Amino acid sequence: MQARELSKLPTPELQAKLDDAYRELFNLRFQRAQGQLTDTNSIKRVRHDIARIKTILRQRELAAQLTAQSAQRGEKA
């Protein structure tokens, strides 16, 4: 999935997609260990998807912290 598409999703849905991606990665690794995996690029694709989702979640977390800090500064002034 593209980062642009992921950024449009709400946070709970991103968390669900992250959980699904971790499960898929586990299953792909298990298949690789058993010699059943035919598309080895799928592991790389899932790892990149996980990184994209985690990046978007972290950006949202930092944006929320920044808005909270600016609100606190506005109250103190």
C-alpha positions, 0 to 999 in steps of 0.5 A: 500500500502507498503511504498516501493511501495509508495516511488517509486511514484513521488511527484505529484502522492503521493499528489493525493493518499493522497487526495484520501485517505482523501476522502476515510476516510471521506466516511468510517467515514460517513458510520460508522455514518450511520451504513452501514460500515461492515469492520471497519478495513478499517478505520485503514488501510486508516489512516495508508496509510495516515501516510505512504504517509505523512512520505514519503512526509516529508522525501522528503521535508527534503532531499530537504532542506538538499541539498539546505543548502549544496549547499548554504554552497558550494557557501559561501566557 
